[in-house]
Amino acid sequence: MLLPMPPPLPACAIAAPAIARADMLPGTHTLGSDASFWELHEELQPLGKGYFGRVHLTMVKATGALAAVKIVDKASGRSTDMDYRNEPQLLHSLRHPNIVDLLATYQSPCSLFIVMRPELGGDLLTRASTLPGGLFPEEEARRHMVGLLQAVEHIHAHGVVHRDIKPSNVLLSPDGEVRLADFGLSEVLPPSGVLTTVCGTHDFLAPEMIRCGHGELEGYGLEVDMWGVGLLLFVLLHGHNPFERGTEIETLQAILLAHYQIPESVDVSSAAKDLICRLLVCDPAKRCKALEALGHQWLTRRGVSAASFCDYSLALRRPCAMA
C-alpha cells in the first residue's frame, strides 16, 4: 500500500538538469557514478522487477515530483545477452496514451536509469488479487482490453514485438487507464520479418515461439503478442492460466497441445469466449490481429447471432504442432 504522497507532476517538472548528453539515446544524461543519480532522486519504495532490472518509486528532490525508475545493471548477464538499451529507445519512439511515458534516461558507468511517469493504480495482477476469485467483471475487462489492444496495435504498426504481455506488465493509472509496460524484451522486426530468440514468461509463451526454440520453425513475428493478449483475457475472466501445470516442461507441453478448456461454470458471455478462441489459435496466420480484435463484437458491443461465434465449447484445442 502506497503512503500518501504528492501527486506526480507534468513531465517538464522533472526534466533533468543540464548534464552532458550521451550518444546512446536522445535525451540520455551521463553521470559519473550511481551516487550522482541519487543526489537527484530520493528512493521511496520498490515497485517491482523487470527482465533487466528493478523498478523503484522515487521523488525528484528539486521538485517533489514522483517517478518510476527502472535501474539496469549494465554488467549483468542478462544485459549482455540482450540489448538493455532497447527499452528506452522504444519508449522514446513509441509514445502513446496506453504505453508508459518515458520522462528521462540517465547512465553511469555501471547502470542505466530509465525514468518514467509512475502509474499508481498498480497492475492487472495486483488488481486481480482484490477481486473475488480473481475474476474481473466483464465491463472492466472489456475496458482494459480496449486500452491494451490499442497499445499493441500501435507498437505492431511500428514493427515492434513486445514479447512479454502478461497481467503484471499491464499497469493502471489512478483512474484505471491501461499502460503497457516493461519493454525490456521488446524488439523491432528485422527485414526477414521474424525473430528467433526465445524469451518471455514461460506460461505466457506463444506456441510458435516454443516451436522455434525446438528448431521446428525458423522464427516468429508479431502474432506472439496476440497469443499473450488472448491468454491475458482468459486470466481476467476466468481467474487462472489454463496452461499452467506443475512444472515448466509440462506447461510448455500443454501450450503446444493447445490443451485448455473454457469453463462453463463462470458467467462469461459468448462474445467474450469467442474473442478468446480467436486469439488462442495455434496457427499464427489464423490468429486475430490487434486491429481485428478491436473490431470484435465483444469490444464494440454489436449485436450478432449465436451462429457467428466460434465453437468455444470444445474441451481441447487442436495440437499446435498440427496447425
C-alpha positions in Angstrom: 0.0 0.0 0.0 1.4 3.4 -1.0 1.8 6.0 1.6 0.1 9.4 0.9 2.4 11.3 -1.4 2.3 14.4 -3.5 0.8 13.7 -7.0 3.0 13.3 -10.0 3.9 16.5 -11.7 4.0 17.1 -15.5 7.0 15.7 -17.4 8.5 19.2 -17.7 8.6 19.5 -13.9 11.0 16.6 -13.6 13.2 17.4 -16.5 16.8 16.6 -16.0 19.4 19.2 -15.1 21.9 20.3 -17.7 24.2 17.3 -17.9 26.3 16.2 -20.8 24.3 14.2 -23.3 25.3 10.7 -24.3 25.1 9.2 -27.8 23.1 6.2 -26.6 19.7 7.9 -26.9 18.4 11.4 -27.5 17.9 12.8 -24.0 20.2 10.4 -22.2 22.2 12.1 -19.4 25.7 10.9 -18.5 26.5 10.6 -14.8 29.9 10.0 -13.2 28.5 7.4 -10.8 25.3 5.8 -9.5 25.5 8.1 -6.5 25.1 11.1 -8.7 21.6 9.9 -9.7 20.6 9.5 -6.0 21.7 13.1 -5.5 18.8 14.0 -7.8 16.2 11.4 -6.7 15.1 10.1 -3.3 14.2 6.4 -3.3 10.7 5.8 -1.7 9.8 2.2 -2.2 10.3 -0.8 -4.6 7.6 -1.2 -7.2 8.7 -4.5 -8.9 11.1 -6.2 -11.2 11.5 -6.4 -15.0 13.7 -8.7 -17.1 16.6 -6.3 -17.0 16.3 -4.6 -13.6 14.3 -3.5 -10.6 11.8 -0.6 -10.5 11.5 1.9 -7.7 9.2 4.7 -6.9 11.3 7.9 -6.4 10.8 11.6 -5.7 12.7 14.2 -7.5 14.4 16.2 -4.8 14.3 19.5 -6.6 10.6 19.5 -7.3 8.8 16.8 -5.2 7.5 15.1 -8.3 7.2 11.3 -8.3 8.8 9.0 -10.8 9.1 5.3 -11.5 12.7 4.4 -12.1 13.9 1.2 -13.7 17.6 0.5 -12.7 19.5 -1.7 -15.1 22.9 -3.2 -14.1 24.8 -2.8 -17.4 27.3 -5.5 -16.4 24.7 -8.2 -15.6 24.5 -11.4 -17.6 21.0 -10.5 -18.9 22.2 -7.1 -20.0 24.9 -8.6 -22.1 22.7 -11.4 -23.5 20.2 -8.8 -24.9 20.5 -5.1 -25.6 19.3 -3.2 -22.5 19.2 0.0 -24.5 16.2 -1.2 -26.4 13.6 -0.3 -23.8 14.4 3.5 -23.5 14.8 3.7 -27.3 11.5 2.1 -27.9 9.7 4.1 -25.2 11.2 7.2 -26.8 9.8 6.4 -30.2 6.5 4.6 -29.3 4.7 7.3 -27.3 1.0 6.5 -26.9 -1.7 7.1 -24.3 -1.7 3.4 -23.4 2.1 3.0 -23.1 4.1 4.0 -20.1 5.6 7.5 -20.5 9.3 7.9 -20.7 10.5 11.1 -18.9 14.3 10.9 -18.9 17.2 8.5 -19.2 20.5 8.6 -17.3 23.5 6.4 -17.5 26.5 5.9 -15.3 29.5 3.6 -16.0 27.6 0.8 -14.1 23.9 1.5 -14.5 21.1 2.7 -16.7 18.3 4.7 -15.1 15.0 4.7 -17.0 12.8 7.4 -15.5 9.1 7.0 -16.3 5.8 8.6 -15.2 4.5 6.5 -12.3 1.2 4.6 -12.7 0.0 4.5 -9.1 -3.1 2.3 -9.9 -1.0 -0.9 -9.7 -1.1 -3.6 -12.4 -3.7 -6.1 -13.5 -2.2 -8.9 -11.4 -2.5 -6.7 -8.3 -5.9 -5.7 -9.3 -7.0 -9.3 -9.6 -5.9 -10.0 -6.1 -8.6 -7.6 -4.8 -11.4 -9.3 -6.7 -13.4 -12.3 -5.5 -11.7 -15.4 -7.2 -9.5 -13.0 -9.1 -12.3 -12.6 -11.6 -12.8 -9.3 -13.4 -16.3 -8.1 -14.2 -16.8 -8.2 -18.0 -17.2 -4.5 -18.2 -13.9 -3.8 -16.5 -12.1 -6.5 -18.5 -13.6 -5.0 -21.7 -12.2 -1.6 -20.8 -8.8 -2.9 -20.1 -8.7 -5.0 -23.3 -9.5 -1.9 -25.4 -6.6 0.0 -23.9 -4.2 -2.9 -24.2 -5.2 -3.6 -27.8 -4.8 0.0 -28.7 -1.2 -0.1 -27.4 -0.5 -3.4 -29.1 -1.9 -2.2 -32.4 0.3 0.9 -32.1 3.6 -1.0 -31.5 2.8 -3.5 -34.2 2.2 -0.7 -36.7 5.8 0.3 -36.0 7.1 -3.3 -36.4 7.7 -3.8 -32.7 7.0 -7.1 -30.8 6.6 -6.8 -27.1 7.2 -10.5 -26.3 6.1 -10.4 -22.6 2.5 -9.4 -22.4 1.0 -10.6 -19.1 -1.1 -9.1 -16.3 1.9 -7.8 -14.3 3.1 -5.8 -17.3 -0.2 -4.0 -17.8 -0.2 -1.0 -15.4 -3.2 1.1 -14.4 -3.3 4.9 -13.9 -5.1 6.1 -10.8 -8.3 6.4 -12.9 -8.0 2.9 -14.3 -6.5 3.6 -17.7 -4.2 0.9 -19.1 -0.5 1.5 -19.7 1.5 -1.3 -21.4 4.9 -1.5 -19.6 8.2 -3.4 -19.5 9.6 -3.2 -23.0 12.9 -4.9 -21.8 12.3 -7.9 -24.1 10.8 -6.0 -27.0 12.4 -5.9 -30.4 11.9 -4.4 -33.8 11.3 -7.0 -36.5 14.3 -7.3 -38.8 14.0 -7.3 -42.6 13.3 -11.0 -42.6 10.1 -10.3 -40.7 10.9 -12.9 -38.0 12.6 -13.1 -34.6 14.4 -16.2 -33.3 15.2 -15.5 -29.6 13.1 -17.5 -27.2 12.2 -15.2 -24.3 9.4 -14.1 -22.1 7.4 -15.7 -19.2 7.2 -19.5 -19.8 3.5 -19.9 -19.1 2.6 -17.0 -21.5 4.8 -18.1 -24.4 3.1 -18.5 -27.7 3.3 -22.0 -29.3 5.3 -20.8 -32.3 8.0 -19.3 -30.1 8.3 -22.7 -28.3 8.5 -24.5 -31.6 11.1 -22.0 -32.8 13.2 -22.9 -29.7 12.8 -26.6 -30.7 14.1 -25.9 -34.1 10.8 -26.7 -35.8 10.2 -23.1 -37.1 12.6 -20.5 -38.5 11.1 -17.8 -36.3 8.1 -15.9 -35.2 6.5 -12.5 -35.6 4.0 -10.0 -34.2 1.5 -12.8 -33.6 3.1 -13.9 -30.4 1.8 -10.8 -28.7 -1.8 -11.6 -29.7 -1.5 -15.0 -28.1 -0.4 -13.2 -24.9 -3.4 -10.8 -25.2 -5.8 -13.8 -25.6 -4.2 -15.6 -22.6 -4.4 -12.4 -20.5 -8.1 -12.1 -21.4 -8.7 -15.7 -20.3 -7.0 -15.0 -17.0 -9.0 -11.8 -16.4 -12.3 -13.5 -17.0 -11.6 -17.0 -15.6 -9.1 -16.3 -12.9 -6.4 -18.7 -13.9 -3.9 -19.6 -16.7 -5.4 -22.7 -18.5 -1.9 -23.9 -19.5 -0.2 -23.7 -16.1 1.0 -27.1 -14.9 3.2 -28.4 -12.1 6.5 -27.9 -14.0 7.7 -25.6 -16.7 8.1 -28.5 -19.1 4.6 -29.7 -18.5 3.3 -26.1 -19.1 5.1 -25.8 -22.4 3.7 -29.2 -23.5 0.2 -28.0 -22.6 0.7 -24.9 -24.7 1.9 -27.0 -27.7 -1.0 -29.4 -27.3 -3.4 -26.4 -27.1 -4.7 -28.2 -24.0 -7.2 -25.8 -22.5 -10.8 -25.7 -21.5 -13.1 -22.7 -21.2 -15.1 -23.2 -18.0 -18.9 -23.2 -18.2 -19.1 -22.5 -14.5 -18.1 -18.9 -14.8 -20.7 -16.4 -16.1 -18.9 -15.1 -19.2 -20.7 -14.0 -22.3 -20.5 -16.0 -25.6 -19.0 -13.0 -27.3 -16.1 -12.8 -24.8 -15.4 -16.6 -25.2 -15.5 -16.1 -28.9 -12.7 -13.5 -28.8 -10.6 -15.7 -26.5 -10.8 -18.6 -29.0 -10.0 -16.3 -31.9 -6.8 -15.2 -30.1 -5.7 -18.6 -28.6 -5.3 -20.0 -32.1 -2.3 -22.3 -32.7 -1.7 -21.2 -36.3 -0.4 -17.6 -36.0 -1.6 -16.9 -39.5 -5.2 -17.5 -38.4 -4.8 -15.7 -35.1 -6.8 -12.4 -34.7 -4.7 -9.3 -35.2 -4.9 -6.3 -32.9 -7.0 -4.1 -35.2 -9.3 -7.1 -35.9 -9.7 -7.7 -32.2 -10.6 -4.0 -31.6 -13.5 -4.5 -34.1 -14.7 -7.7 -32.4 -18.4 -7.8 -31.3 -17.4 -8.1 -27.6 -15.5 -4.9 -27.7 -17.8 -2.9 -30.0 -21.0 -4.5 -28.5 -22.5 -5.0 -31.9 -25.5 -7.4 -31.9 -24.7 -10.7 -33.6 -26.4 -14.1 -33.8 -25.0 -17.0 -31.8 -24.2 -18.8 -35.1 -21.4 -16.3 -35.8 -19.4 -17.4 -32.8 -16.7 -19.9 -32.9 -17.1 -23.3 -31.2 -15.6 -22.4 -27.8 -17.3 -25.4 -26.2 -14.6 -27.8 -27.5 -12.8 -29.1 -24.4 -9.4 -29.4 -26.2 -7.9 -27.4 -29.0 -6.1 -28.9 -31.9 -2.4 -29.5 -31.1 -0.3 -26.6 -32.3 2.1 -29.0 -34.0 -0.7 -29.9 -36.3 -1.8 -26.3 -37.0 
